[in-house]
């Protein structure tokens, strides 16, 4: 981009002027809090509310019987209950709501609500849940399997038989908490015309609108959602945040007053969905020259009590189950399984971090067996221009840069020399050193799992200022800033002219949820379309004034240029449009290129383009304590085109640190369905002092599938940090950790001392 990089919302945030959910208040508002039963799996007998209703300040106690619309809803399956009806399916199921004049009064009334229920043994192990005869989490289902995705390519049995050697490995990854600093919250206001307004910390306002409308039993057009600055989401403020908004809206409608519902950290960690826990089994067949000949993969993904987006995230796991490599014979089976654990859903990476953690360790294990270095084995197998993926997709529509990102990291880190210096469990000092790498490709945006589109409006005011509205949501990632930069660059105007206005759901069409690293790619595509239309309108009307044809008008440097240097300022051009009674306005729309998918065999064009990434991590391990210290992470990402390099680096560094937390410190404890990690004193996220030395290498191969050439970085930055650290840990210690978070067993530590 030609304009200087910036962050347009920095000032309001650093000065405390940004209004988050808990900053929103309305006169006469009531406060709402959830009531939990304490059970993890139980048949409800009775919910007694009479004593709570007598408590000071209590306005109403709400149960499922008060829900005017559907009691259960969801993005894919309608199985997520706004309030528990007949059964408790996990510890975070909300049995009732207390609405009071103050939050303190509502909290004091909670112990007076008694939930009596008949306990049922909880189903908490996916391996047990898939067995015949296992107790059902949801009655009416044949079993606890909610989805099964496949890849069928070549002949797996023949491929394994003809391989020179076979590697079998098992991996396990846990639930992971999003750990956004701002818990969920919403304020809902009933209007006299039957409209309900929703304000809050919301990742996808249109999804929230659907939840609220369904539970209230009203048309979506009567729900208007206003998204406010979000204190982090990482995929986590969709289903749960929408359900919390629906509860606040229900209380508001029943009391005919504004209602505020703000979650505590403990409620959030007990109830909000997590990254799904995976159990993974891989069988790899290799040839002696290092080529992969066959892969069999089986995955059980713990979806928890409700479906949420598990069928979508596990689909990505399926499509990317063999990493960025050419494999002629593949059999992949990925199952989403319901249990009585906390629900699982969308989290930055969305099904890829778990498989990357596994695949990249298999690659290093095979390299060691062959006496080959990790770089060479990856180069021999990585997809290149014209390669065919495991789903049968030919990569011929964009630059396939696996070798480029790999070489960049190898050069920057002096990888091969540092690999030779790795300790492998032996050192004279108190610490061990190791370096490791990981390689990935990530399908951009949603892909064949759903419709992919975005829209915007570009509204030029009489004085030349411009209002930009899009359906892409600002979750703290800097989408507003990036989209303003794109508009300024394409339209050839000063950045200062553009005001980004966050629209309500009544002012702009749905642009899909702001996930899957799609904000810049899809939102930028919509802006490019809008700019093309706006330029056409203005050029047709102003060409005569510039003594040129409409197609010859050039928009540059805040001017419109014609022949022989003739020009008008942007303000003059807009004013001229108004004088001709032609409104300078455009609606932009971008539909991602179509892709095809055969669900039965897992074949087709999974995504219309890909992001290519490589990371290398260096670690130091204390021989006495086993403490893992990440010294540095170097990352190379081909993102097509860098819209805002400063923010791009920020996204890369943030993703790395979040991936480091998943790898080393974050241990979500849940026992028999009870969440034990309820705050940051027991769930350890990385602190500022834990941040390693970080290096970002930005590679730009402009993508022809993107109208701006740009692709997203939010998830590629995170998805290979854990395997890079895991491989570094092995090279430091000689011990292969196949579970997360990484931890050396006591007996192995003893052998190092």
VEXTIPA-874881 format. One line per 3 residues: number of its first residue (from 1); for each residue z, y, x of C-alpha. Coordinates in steps of 0.25 Angstrom, whole numbers, m for minus. Each point is the difference from the previous one (the first is absolute). Example, Ala and Ser with C-alpha at 12.3 -4.5 7.8 and 13.67 -1.06 7.14 Angstrom:
BEGIN
1 = 31/m18/49 ~ m2/14/6
//
This chain:
BEGIN
1 = 0/0/0 ~ m3/14/5 ~ 13/6/m6
4 = 13/0/7 ~ 9/m12/m3 ~ 12/4/m9
7 = 10/m5/m10 ~ 0/9/m13 ~ 13/m5/m5
10 = 8/2/13 ~ 6/13/m4 ~ 6/m3/m13
13 = 6/m13/5 ~ 6/5/13 ~ 6/12/m8
16 = 6/m9/m11 ~ m9/6/m11 ~ m8/m12/m3
19 = 5/m6/m14 ~ 3/m15/1 ~ 4/m8/m13
22 = 15/3/2 ~ m3/15/1 ~ m7/0/m14
25 = 9/5/m12 ~ m2/4/m14 ~ 10/8/m9
28 = 8/m10/m9 ~ m4/m12/8 ~ 8/m13/m1
31 = 2/m10/11 ~ m4/m15/0 ~ 5/m12/8
34 = m3/m15/1 ~ 10/m11/m4 ~ m2/m13/8
37 = 6/m13/m5 ~ 4/m6/14 ~ m8/m13/m3
40 = m12/m5/7 ~ m5/m10/m10 ~ 6/m1/m14
43 = m3/m1/m15 ~ 6/12/m6 ~ 10/m2/m12
46 = 4/14/m3 ~ 0/14/5 ~ 13/7/m5
49 = m1/15/0 ~ 10/5/m10 ~ 11/4/10
52 = m10/7/9 ~ m5/8/m11 ~ 14/6/m3
55 = 2/5/14 ~ 0/15/3 ~ m13/7/1
58 = m8/m13/m4 ~ m12/3/m9 ~ m6/m13/m1
61 = m1/m14/5 ~ m14/m6/0 ~ m4/m14/0
64 = m13/m8/m2 ~ 1/1/m15 ~ m2/15/1
67 = m14/m1/7 ~ m10/4/m10 ~ m12/m5/8
70 = m2/m13/8 ~ 13/m4/7 ~ m8/m7/12
73 = m11/6/8 ~ m7/0/13 ~ m13/3/8
76 = m5/m14/0 ~ 9/m9/m9 ~ 9/6/m11
79 = 12/m6/5 ~ 9/11/5 ~ 11/4/m10
82 = 4/14/m1 ~ 13/m5/m5 ~ 5/m15/0
85 = m3/m6/m13 ~ 4/m15/m1 ~ 1/m3/15
88 = 5/5/13 ~ m11/m4/11 ~ 6/7/12
91 = 12/8/4 ~ m7/13/m2 ~ m4/m2/m14
94 = 5/12/m8 ~ 8/m5/m13 ~ 3/14/m6
97 = m1/15/3 ~ 12/10/m2 ~ m4/14/m4
100 = 10/11/2 ~ 3/14/1 ~ 2/m1/15
103 = m3/m10/10 ~ 15/m3/3 ~ 3/m2/m14
106 = m12/m10/m1 ~ 5/m8/12 ~ 14/m1/m5
109 = m5/m6/m13 ~ m7/m11/7 ~ 12/m10/2
112 = 2/0/m15 ~ m13/m7/m3 ~ 2/m15/0
115 = m12/m9/2 ~ 3/m15/m4 ~ m10/m10/5
118 = m1/m15/3 ~ m4/m1/15 ~ m12/m8/4
121 = m1/m5/14 ~ m9/10/7 ~ m13/m4/6
124 = 0/7/14 ~ m9/m9/9 ~ m15/1/m2
127 = m1/m14/6 ~ 9/m5/m11 ~ m6/9/m11
130 = m14/m6/1 ~ 5/m14/m2 ~ m2/m8/m13
133 = 13/1/m8 ~ 5/13/6 ~ 7/9/m10
136 = m10/11/m5 ~ 3/15/3 ~ m9/3/m12
139 = 0/m9/m12 ~ m13/m3/m6 ~ m7/m1/14
142 = m4/m14/4 ~ 6/2/14 ~ 5/11/9
145 = m13/2/7 ~ m6/14/m5 ~ m12/0/9
148 = m8/m9/9 ~ m11/6/9 ~ m10/m8/9
151 = m10/0/11 ~ m9/m11/1 ~ m10/0/11
154 = m7/m11/8 ~ 7/m14/1 ~ 14/2/4
157 = 3/m15/3 ~ m13/m2/8 ~ 3/13/8
160 = 14/m4/4 ~ m4/m14/4 ~ m11/6/9
163 = 9/10/6 ~ 4/m3/14 ~ 15/3/m3
166 = 8/4/m12 ~ 12/10/m1 ~ 10/m1/m11
169 = 10/11/m3 ~ 9/5/m10 ~ 4/14/m3
172 = 10/7/m9 ~ 1/15/m4 ~ 11/5/m8
175 = 1/11/m12 ~ m1/13/6 ~ 6/13/m6
178 = m9/13/0 ~ 12/8/4 ~ m6/13/m5
181 = 11/11/2 ~ m1/5/m15 ~ 4/m10/m10
184 = m8/m1/m13 ~ 2/10/m11 ~ m6/7/m12
187 = 3/10/m10 ~ m6/m1/m14 ~ m2/11/m11
190 = m4/m3/m14 ~ m8/11/m6 ~ m1/4/m15
193 = m15/m5/m1 ~ 4/m14/3 ~ m4/1/15
196 = 10/m5/10 ~ m1/7/14 ~ 4/m8/12
199 = 4/6/14 ~ 4/m7/12 ~ m2/m8/13
202 = m12/m8/m4 ~ m11/m6/8 ~ m10/m2/m11
205 = 2/9/m11 ~ m11/m7/m9 ~ 7/m14/2
208 = 13/7/m4 ~ m7/6/m13 ~ m4/m14/m4
211 = 14/m6/2 ~ 6/12/m8 ~ m10/m1/m11
214 = 1/m15/m2 ~ 15/0/m1 ~ 1/12/m9
217 = m12/m6/m9 ~ m8/13/1 ~ m14/4/5
220 = m1/3/15 ~ m6/13/m4 ~ 14/4/m5
223 = 6/m3/14 ~ m2/11/10 ~ 5/m3/14
226 = 3/10/11 ~ 1/m5/14 ~ 10/7/9
229 = 1/m1/15 ~ 4/m14/4 ~ 10/m3/10
232 = m7/m12/5 ~ m6/m12/m8 ~ m8/m9/9
235 = m5/m7/m12 ~ 14/m1/m6 ~ m1/10/m11
238 = m9/m6/m10 ~ 5/m11/m9 ~ 15/3/2
241 = m1/15/0 ~ m9/m1/m13 ~ 10/m9/m7
244 = 11/10/4 ~ m8/11/m6 ~ m2/m8/m12
247 = 15/m2/m2 ~ 2/15/1 ~ m11/2/m10
250 = 6/m10/m9 ~ 14/7/1 ~ m7/14/m2
253 = m7/m4/m13 ~ 12/m7/m6 ~ 9/12/3
256 = m11/11/m2 ~ 5/6/13 ~ m5/1/14
259 = 6/m12/8 ~ 2/m1/15 ~ 1/m13/7
262 = 2/m1/15 ~ 3/m13/7 ~ 10/m2/11
265 = m4/m7/13 ~ 8/m13/m5 ~ m8/0/m13
268 = m13/2/7 ~ 2/m11/10 ~ 5/m10/m10
271 = m11/3/m10 ~ m13/5/6 ~ m10/m9/5
274 = m2/m4/14 ~ m11/m5/10 ~ m2/m15/m5
277 = 7/m10/9 ~ m10/m10/5 ~ 1/m15/5
280 = m13/m3/8 ~ m6/m12/6 ~ m12/0/9
283 = m8/m11/6 ~ m11/5/10 ~ m11/m8/6
286 = m5/6/14 ~ m11/m4/9 ~ 3/m1/15
289 = m8/13/2 ~ 9/8/m8 ~ m8/0/m13
292 = 7/m2/m14 ~ m6/m11/m7 ~ 9/m2/m12
295 = 12/6/m7 ~ 8/m6/m11 ~ 10/10/m6
298 = 11/m2/m11 ~ 9/12/m4 ~ 11/1/m10
301 = 3/14/m4 ~ 13/3/m7 ~ m3/9/m11
304 = 14/1/m5 ~ 3/1/m15 ~ m12/8/m4
307 = m15/0/3 ~ m2/14/4 ~ m12/1/9
310 = 2/m13/7 ~ m13/m6/m5 ~ m7/12/7
313 = 8/0/13 ~ m2/m15/2 ~ m15/1/m3
316 = 0/9/12 ~ 8/m10/8 ~ m11/m10/m4
319 = m12/8/4 ~ 6/4/14 ~ 7/m14/2
322 = m7/m3/13 ~ 1/14/6 ~ m12/8/6
325 = m7/m13/5 ~ m12/m9/m3 ~ 4/m13/m6
328 = m10/m10/m5 ~ 9/m10/m7 ~ 11/6/m9
331 = 9/m5/m11 ~ 11/11/m4 ~ 9/m2/m12
334 = 10/12/m3 ~ 10/m2/m11 ~ 8/11/m7
337 = 13/m6/m5 ~ 10/5/m9 ~ 15/m1/3
340 = 13/6/m4 ~ 0/9/12 ~ m3/15/0
343 = m14/3/m4 ~ m11/1/11 ~ m11/10/m1
346 = m9/10/8 ~ 5/5/14 ~ m8/6/11
349 = m9/m11/5 ~ m1/m7/m13 ~ m1/m14/4
352 = m6/1/14 ~ 13/2/9 ~ 5/m14/m4
355 = m13/m7/4 ~ m3/9/12 ~ 14/m4/5
358 = m4/m14/m1 ~ m15/0/5 ~ 2/9/12
361 = 11/m10/5 ~ m9/m12/m2 ~ m11/7/8
364 = 10/3/12 ~ 5/m15/m1 ~ m14/m5/1
367 = m3/9/12 ~ 12/m5/7 ~ m4/m15/m3
370 = m14/3/6 ~ 4/8/12 ~ m7/12/m6
373 = 5/14/m1 ~ 3/6/m14 ~ m12/10/2
376 = m11/m10/3 ~ 4/m9/m12 ~ m1/11/m10
379 = m13/5/6 ~ m6/m14/m2 ~ 4/m1/m15
382 = 0/14/m5 ~ m10/5/m10 ~ m11/9/5
385 = m12/7/m6 ~ m7/m10/m9 ~ 12/m10/0
388 = 3/m8/m13 ~ 15/0/m4 ~ 7/m12/m6
391 = m4/5/m14 ~ m15/0/3 ~ m1/15/2
394 = m10/5/10 ~ 5/12/8 ~ m12/8/1
397 = 2/13/m7 ~ 9/7/10 ~ 4/m1/15
400 = 9/m12/2 ~ 9/5/12 ~ 9/m11/3
403 = m4/m1/14 ~ 1/15/1 ~ 14/2/m5
406 = 4/m12/9 ~ m6/5/12 ~ 6/14/m2
409 = 14/m6/m1 ~ m2/m9/12 ~ m4/12/9
412 = 10/9/m5 ~ 12/m10/2 ~ m6/m7/13
415 = 3/m12/m9 ~ m4/m11/9 ~ 8/4/12
418 = 12/3/m8 ~ m2/m14/m7 ~ 1/m6/14
421 = 13/7/3 ~ 6/m5/m13 ~ 13/m8/2
424 = m2/m12/m8 ~ 15/m3/0 ~ 2/3/14
427 = 6/12/7 ~ 10/4/11 ~ 5/11/m9
430 = 7/1/m13 ~ m12/3/m8 ~ m14/m7/m3
433 = m13/7/m1 ~ m12/m4/m8 ~ m13/6/m6
436 = m8/m5/m12 ~ m11/4/m9 ~ m6/m2/m14
439 = m14/2/m6 ~ m4/3/m14 ~ m10/4/m10
442 = 5/5/m13 ~ m9/1/m13 ~ 0/15/m4
445 = 5/4/m14 ~ 2/m10/m11 ~ m12/m9/1
448 = m5/m11/m9 ~ 14/m1/m6 ~ m2/13/m9
451 = m8/12/m4 ~ m1/10/11 ~ m2/15/m4
454 = 5/14/2 ~ m3/14/m6 ~ 3/14/2
457 = m3/14/m5 ~ m4/12/8 ~ 2/13/m7
460 = m4/13/6 ~ 7/13/m4 ~ m6/13/m2
463 = 6/5/13 ~ m5/m11/8 ~ 12/m9/1
466 = m1/m14/m4 ~ 9/m10/m8 ~ m2/m14/4
469 = 6/m11/m9 ~ m1/m15/3 ~ 6/m13/m6
472 = 4/m4/14 ~ 15/1/1 ~ 8/7/11
475 = 11/m10/4 ~ 4/7/13 ~ m12/m5/8
478 = m7/13/1 ~ m11/m3/m10 ~ m1/14/m6
481 = m2/6/14 ~ m11/m10/4 ~ m7/2/m13
484 = 0/15/1 ~ m5/m1/14 ~ m12/m9/m5
487 = m3/10/m11 ~ 0/12/10 ~ m9/m7/10
490 = m10/m5/m10 ~ m1/13/m8 ~ 0/9/13
493 = 12/9/m5 ~ 13/4/6 ~ 11/m9/m2
496 = 9/11/m5 ~ m9/1/m12 ~ 4/m13/m5
499 = 12/m3/m9 ~ 4/m15/m2 ~ 6/m1/m14
502 = 7/m13/m4 ~ m6/m3/m14 ~ 8/m7/m11
505 = m7/m12/m6 ~ m5/9/m11 ~ m8/8/9
508 = m8/m10/9 ~ m6/m14/m2 ~ 7/m11/6
511 = m4/m3/14 ~ 8/m13/2 ~ 13/m1/7
514 = 1/6/13 ~ 2/m12/8 ~ m9/m9/9
517 = m2/11/10 ~ m10/6/m10 ~ 4/14/m1
520 = m9/6/10 ~ m12/m10/m2 ~ 0/1/m15
523 = 5/14/m2 ~ m9/5/11 ~ m12/m7/m7
526 = 3/7/m13 ~ 1/14/7 ~ m13/m3/7
529 = m7/m2/m13 ~ 7/12/m6 ~ m5/9/11
532 = m14/m5/m1 ~ 0/3/m15 ~ 6/14/3
535 = m10/3/11 ~ m11/m3/m10 ~ 5/9/m11
538 = 2/12/10 ~ m13/m2/8 ~ m8/0/m13
541 = 5/13/m4 ~ 1/7/13 ~ m12/m4/8
544 = m8/12/m5 ~ 10/9/5 ~ m1/m7/14
547 = m15/0/0 ~ m1/m15/1 ~ m1/m13/m8
550 = 12/m6/m6 ~ m1/m12/10 ~ 0/10/12
553 = 14/7/m4 ~ 10/m3/11 ~ 15/0/m2
556 = 7/4/13 ~ 11/8/6 ~ 4/6/m14
559 = m14/5/m3 ~ m12/m5/m7 ~ m13/1/9
562 = m14/2/m4 ~ m13/3/9 ~ m1/9/11
565 = 16/1/1 ~ 1/6/m14 ~ 14/m4/m5
568 = 11/3/m10 ~ 15/m1/1 ~ 6/m12/m8
571 = 7/11/m8 ~ m13/7/m3 ~ m7/m14/m4
574 = 11/m4/m9 ~ 0/14/m7 ~ m15/m1/m1
577 = 2/m13/m8 ~ 10/6/m9 ~ m9/12/m3
580 = m11/m10/m4 ~ 10/m7/m9 ~ m1/m13/8
583 = 13/m6/3 ~ 2/m5/14 ~ 7/m13/m3
586 = m3/m14/3 ~ 6/m14/m4 ~ m1/m10/12
589 = 0/m15/m2 ~ m1/m11/10 ~ m2/m15/m3
592 = 2/m9/11 ~ m12/m9/3 ~ 0/m13/m8
595 = 5/m13/6 ~ m1/m14/m6 ~ 10/m11/0
598 = 1/m15/m4 ~ 14/m2/m3 ~ m2/m16/0
601 = m5/0/14 ~ 5/13/6 ~ m14/4/4
604 = m6/14/m1 ~ 0/14/6 ~ 15/2/m1
607 = 0/15/4 ~ m11/10/2 ~ 4/4/14
610 = 11/m3/10 ~ 10/7/10 ~ 1/m7/14
613 = 13/1/8 ~ 7/m5/12 ~ 14/3/5
616 = 8/m4/12 ~ 15/0/1 ~ 9/m1/12
619 = 14/m5/m1 ~ 13/m2/7 ~ 10/m10/m3
622 = 14/m1/4 ~ 3/m14/5 ~ 14/0/m4
625 = 0/6/m14 ~ m15/m3/m4 ~ m2/14/m4
628 = m14/4/m1 ~ m4/14/4 ~ m14/4/m2
631 = m5/9/11 ~ m13/4/m4 ~ m11/m2/m10
634 = m15/4/2 ~ m9/0/m12 ~ m15/1/m1
637 = m6/2/m14 ~ m14/2/m4 ~ 2/9/m12
640 = m15/4/m2 ~ 3/15/1 ~ 13/8/3
643 = 2/10/m11 ~ 13/6/6 ~ 3/m6/14
646 = 14/5/0 ~ 4/m7/m13 ~ m8/m12/3
649 = 9/m2/13 ~ 12/2/m9 ~ m5/m11/m9
652 = m2/m9/11 ~ 13/3/7 ~ 7/m2/m14
655 = m6/m13/m3 ~ 3/m5/14 ~ 15/3/m1
658 = 0/m6/m14 ~ m6/m12/5 ~ 10/m1/11
661 = 11/1/m10 ~ m6/m12/m7 ~ m1/m8/13
664 = 13/3/7 ~ 11/7/m9 ~ m2/m2/m15
667 = 7/m12/m5 ~ 0/0/m16 ~ 11/m9/m4
670 = 0/m7/m13 ~ 8/m13/m3 ~ m2/m8/m13
673 = m7/12/m6 ~ 11/10/3 ~ m5/12/9
676 = 10/2/11 ~ m8/11/7 ~ 4/12/m9
679 = 0/11/9 ~ m4/5/14 ~ 13/m5/6
682 = m4/m14/m2 ~ m16/2/0 ~ m3/6/14
685 = m13/8/0 ~ m4/6/14 ~ 7/13/4
688 = m7/12/7 ~ 7/m5/13 ~ m7/m14/m2
691 = m14/6/1 ~ m8/m6/11 ~ m10/8/8
694 = m12/1/m9 ~ m15/1/3 ~ m11/2/m10
697 = m15/m2/4 ~ m9/5/m11 ~ m13/m6/m1
700 = m11/6/m9 ~ m12/m8/m4 ~ m4/8/m13
703 = m1/m10/m11 ~ m13/1/m9 ~ 8/m6/m11
706 = 9/12/m1 ~ m6/13/m5 ~ 8/8/11
709 = m1/m11/10 ~ 16/m2/0 ~ 8/m12/m3
712 = 15/m2/m2 ~ 11/m2/10 ~ 13/m2/m8
715 = 0/m15/0 ~ m8/m4/13 ~ 11/8/8
718 = 11/m10/m5 ~ m6/m13/m2 ~ m1/m5/15
721 = 12/6/6 ~ 9/m12/m3 ~ m10/m10/6
724 = m2/8/12 ~ 15/1/2 ~ 2/m15/m2
727 = m11/m3/10 ~ 7/9/10 ~ 13/m7/m3
730 = m6/m13/3 ~ m6/5/13 ~ 14/6/4
733 = 9/m12/m4 ~ m9/m12/m1 ~ 5/m3/m14
736 = m9/1/m12 ~ 6/7/m12 ~ m7/m4/m13
739 = 10/7/m10 ~ 3/14/m2 ~ 8/8/4
742 = m2/m5/14 ~ 13/m6/6 ~ 2/m10/11
745 = 9/m12/m3 ~ 14/m1/6 ~ m4/m12/8
748 = m12/6/6 ~ 7/12/4 ~ 11/m9/7
751 = m11/m6/8 ~ m5/14/5 ~ 14/4/5
//
